[in-house]
Amino acid sequence: MQEQATSSNLPTNSLPSSSERSSSSALHLDAKEGMESDDEIRRVPEIGGEAADASASGRDVGTVAGLMQQSASGSRKRGRNPADKENKRLKRLLRNRVSAQQARERKKAYLIDLENKVKELETKNAELEERQSTLQNENQMLRQILKNTTSGAQDGRQ
């Protein structure tokens, strides 16, 4: 029985549980992030226009660069500066102006197209009215001829 208990413990011990996996991966990521930030700090070649000597003042460069990075990220968190806001406002106004101009041009093209359609339909309407008048006159003449021929045929029978 004890052998079964120890043998059943072996697979569970060899495989980390989900909580162990998440905690170990979190520790691994934290260590990795810390290393990346140190590497980034060491890569900064200049401060104030002079090249920094990594062996002599690598730690000082790291702290200064870290402070500069914190202040830069801190200013981003506070919000945009007035120049950025003004620039964004001007860009928005320009986009709006361009969009309004395009809308006016589309409207103008639409109105020109409508005016052309009106002219075409008026011309077609005039042609149809003329044809209707001609057909009406022809129909009236044919009725008159039919009336005359039928009345003449009736007169001949009598």
Secondary structure per residue as TSV (DSSP state, phi and psi in degrees):
chain	resnum	aa	ss	phi	psi
A	1	M	-	360.0	-39.9
A	2	Q	H	-68.2	-34.0
A	3	E	H	-63.8	-39.9
A	4	Q	H	-66.0	-38.1
A	5	A	H	-67.2	-42.9
A	6	T	H	-71.5	-36.2
A	7	S	H	-69.8	-33.4
A	8	S	H	-73.0	-25.7
A	9	N	H	-75.5	-27.3
A	10	L	H	-62.0	-50.5
A	11	P	H	-63.9	-37.3
A	12	T	H	-70.6	-33.9
A	13	N	H	-74.3	-33.3
A	14	S	H	-73.2	-30.4
A	15	L	S	-100.5	125.9
A	16	P	-	-72.1	146.8
A	17	S	-	-71.3	170.6
A	18	S	H	-63.0	-36.4
A	19	S	H	-69.3	-38.0
A	20	E	H	-66.6	-40.6
A	21	R	H	-62.7	-44.8
A	22	S	H	-67.1	-38.7
A	23	S	H	-71.8	-38.9
A	24	S	H	-70.0	-36.8
A	25	S	H	-70.4	-33.7
A	26	A	H	-65.6	-41.0
A	27	L	H	-64.5	-39.5
A	28	H	H	-64.6	-41.0
A	29	L	H	-67.1	-40.1
A	30	D	H	-62.3	-42.9
A	31	A	H	-65.3	-40.3
A	32	K	H	-65.7	-43.1
A	33	E	H	-62.5	-39.8
A	34	G	H	-62.7	-39.8
A	35	M	H	-67.1	-40.6
A	36	E	H	-62.7	-42.4
A	37	S	H	-66.3	-37.3
A	38	D	H	-64.4	-41.4
A	39	D	H	-63.3	-41.3
A	40	E	H	-64.0	-38.1
A	41	I	H	-65.5	-40.9
A	42	R	H	-69.4	-23.9
A	43	R	H	-77.0	-13.9
A	44	V	-	-68.8	110.9
A	45	P	-	-83.7	-28.0
A	46	E	E	-132.7	145.7
A	47	I	E	-137.5	120.9
A	48	G	T	68.6	25.4
A	49	G	T	88.4	-5.0
A	50	E	E	-109.2	146.7
A	51	A	E	-74.6	136.1
A	52	A	-	-91.9	137.7
A	53	D	-	-87.0	116.0
A	54	A	H	-66.3	-33.2
A	55	S	H	-77.4	-36.7
A	56	A	H	-83.2	-46.4
A	57	S	H	-129.8	38.4
A	58	G	H	-62.8	-38.1
A	59	R	H	-71.5	-40.0
A	60	D	H	-64.7	-41.2
A	61	V	H	-61.5	-40.6
A	62	G	H	-63.7	-42.1
A	63	T	H	-70.6	-39.7
A	64	V	H	-66.3	-44.3
A	65	A	H	-64.7	-37.6
A	66	G	H	-63.4	-42.3
A	67	L	H	-65.2	-40.6
A	68	M	H	-64.0	-40.1
A	69	Q	H	-66.1	-40.6
A	70	Q	H	-65.2	-41.4
A	71	S	H	-68.4	-35.8
A	72	A	H	-67.3	-42.9
A	73	S	H	-71.3	-30.5
A	74	G	H	-65.9	-38.7
A	75	S	H	-69.3	-30.9
A	76	R	H	-68.7	-34.3
A	77	K	H	-71.2	-31.8
A	78	R	H	-69.0	-30.4
A	79	G	-	135.9	178.1
A	80	R	-	-79.7	149.3
A	81	N	-	-78.4	163.9
A	82	P	H	-59.1	-33.2
A	83	A	H	-64.9	-41.2
A	84	D	H	-65.5	-40.8
A	85	K	H	-62.7	-43.5
A	86	E	H	-65.5	-42.1
A	87	N	H	-62.1	-43.4
A	88	K	H	-63.7	-41.0
A	89	R	H	-63.7	-43.3
A	90	L	H	-65.0	-40.0
A	91	K	H	-62.5	-42.8
A	92	R	H	-63.1	-42.5
A	93	L	H	-62.7	-41.1
A	94	L	H	-65.0	-44.8
A	95	R	H	-60.9	-40.7
A	96	N	H	-64.5	-42.3
A	97	R	H	-63.2	-44.2
A	98	V	H	-64.1	-43.0
A	99	S	H	-62.9	-41.6
A	100	A	H	-64.6	-40.8
A	101	Q	H	-63.4	-42.4
A	102	Q	H	-63.3	-39.2
A	103	A	H	-64.5	-41.0
A	104	R	H	-63.2	-40.0
A	105	E	H	-66.1	-41.1
A	106	R	H	-62.4	-41.7
A	107	K	H	-63.7	-42.0
A	108	K	H	-62.7	-44.8
A	109	A	H	-63.0	-40.1
A	110	Y	H	-63.0	-44.1
A	111	L	H	-65.4	-40.2
A	112	I	H	-61.7	-42.8
A	113	D	H	-62.6	-42.7
A	114	L	H	-63.2	-41.5
A	115	E	H	-63.1	-39.4
A	116	N	H	-64.0	-41.4
A	117	K	H	-63.6	-39.7
A	118	V	H	-60.8	-45.7
A	119	K	H	-61.7	-44.6
A	120	E	H	-61.3	-44.9
A	121	L	H	-68.0	-36.6
A	122	E	H	-64.8	-41.4
A	123	T	H	-62.9	-46.3
A	124	K	H	-63.5	-39.7
A	125	N	H	-62.3	-42.9
A	126	A	H	-62.7	-42.4
A	127	E	H	-62.6	-43.0
A	128	L	H	-67.1	-37.8
A	129	E	H	-63.9	-41.1
A	130	E	H	-64.0	-43.6
A	131	R	H	-64.3	-41.0
A	132	Q	H	-62.5	-41.5
A	133	S	H	-63.8	-43.6
A	134	T	H	-61.8	-46.0
A	135	L	H	-65.8	-36.3
A	136	Q	H	-64.5	-43.4
A	137	N	H	-63.6	-43.0
A	138	E	H	-62.6	-42.2
A	139	N	H	-62.1	-42.2
A	140	Q	H	-63.9	-41.8
A	141	M	H	-63.5	-42.9
A	142	L	H	-65.4	-37.1
A	143	R	H	-63.2	-41.0
A	144	Q	H	-63.9	-43.7
A	145	I	H	-63.3	-43.6
A	146	L	H	-61.8	-41.1
A	147	K	H	-64.1	-42.8
A	148	N	H	-66.4	-41.4
A	149	T	H	-71.1	-37.1
A	150	T	H	-71.9	-36.5
A	151	S	H	-71.6	-33.9
A	152	G	H	-69.2	-35.5
A	153	A	H	-71.3	-34.7
A	154	Q	H	-70.6	-35.5
A	155	D	H	-66.6	-36.1
A	156	G	H	-70.3	-28.0
A	157	R	H	-77.0	-32.6
A	158	Q	-	-77.0	360.0
